[in-house]
């Protein structure tokens, strides 16, 4: 944009010279009168009515990046014990694997899976703390997807498609339901600080939805979002003068582009950024939690402190009205136990078991259980055949996730894999049906939740009409 009497500047140059950064732009939008704010508001403002009465209001998704082994954690297979060391029987037919893993001998469960609680639901000795909540878990043992590779499977589990560029589940929920707290995002992501996700941030991106619906990444500490605050050397009169100008430029820029959706979403994101300058630091400061609560999440132990802190943050977020929180466990490799299941899963189960159990306990005692759905699982499971002697390869053909909290039955297993845990066999649940069920629990019609893009009404569940809600797990 060119202003008479001034040399043209790019927006990047202007912001760098103004010194206020995103917080300044956010404040500019907030300082405008309410009529101007209403004219430029994005559809992400405020809560929206669901399609029908919801069973839950919020979701905490504990994403175990890398692929935890279902046959070692939640899917007991006596035949896998019986056939250990033998090749996969020919009756199972051809198996799509990588590196000829199908030719390797079968590997029995690394640790016993035992009946737990009154329900008798089997849970591995890898997870003694979660096992104490067996009567509250709804384990889907027949989940299945379409790719043996990490990035594509991460995308499918998060967005419904193996291809990059589609909106994540959290973005669809934010789009469909809006935010319950105007000072916080509807969708927050707490990545593992150990390293990047395979597939990267598109896993929580908004795709073709307006940018205001993408996941906002946060972290513990004094700066939950980097570069959120304006520079301290900017005086109040300087900032106010800059803000007034930026707000005028924003309005002119938007009007000249026919109120472009992406630009409007960006301006709205600046507004939210300013409001978060006050809300976000308080949100991530767990010092006001009791010592007993911090111990419950394992903050007093080196192995569990980091993941425990993020689980505690997830509880604080849903308590304050954040709709959808994803907490990632696992660095770039994470639960990807190619070499040694015992070594890998011992490490990650030890880091996550107590915090996850603490989260379930805390949600119940704080009255959040009935309105919150907790999801635990990765992008796929692992093969029953061995890899490199003590490891397992990727298996998207049949694996387990579990749900807990409002809207689902506890102490049950739904569906099953075949006798060795290779493929979904009884009541298979494709990822499309899994996503449809999540939307249904939140009061959203999976068929009706759509966004017009490139001439199509796009949906999380894709274009097919043969997607079903998994009614058998509903409370």
Secondary structure, DSSP 8 states (H G I E B T S, - for coil): ---TTS----HHHHHHHH--HHHHHHHHHHHS-HHHHHHT--TTSSB---SS--S-SEEEEEEETT---HHHHT---HHHHHTTTS---GGG-----STTGGGS-B---SS-EEEETTTTEEEEGGGHHHHTTGGG-EEEEEEE-S-SSHHHHHHHHHHSSSSTTS--HHHHHHHHHB-S-TTS-SEEEE--TTS--TTGGGGG--TTS-GGGS-EE--SSS-SSTT-S--TTS-HHHHHHHHHHHHHHHHHHHHHTTS-HHHHHHHHHHHHHHHHHHHHHHHH-GGGS-HHHHHHTTTTSHHHHHHHHHHHHHHHHHHTT-SEEEEEE--SSTT--SSBHHHHHHHHHHHHHHHHHHHHHHHHHTT-GGGEEEEEE-S-EE-SB-BTTBB--EE-SSEEEEEEETTB-SSEEESEE-TTSSSEEES-EEHHHHHHHHHHHTT--TTT--EEETTEEE-TT-S-S-----GGGB-
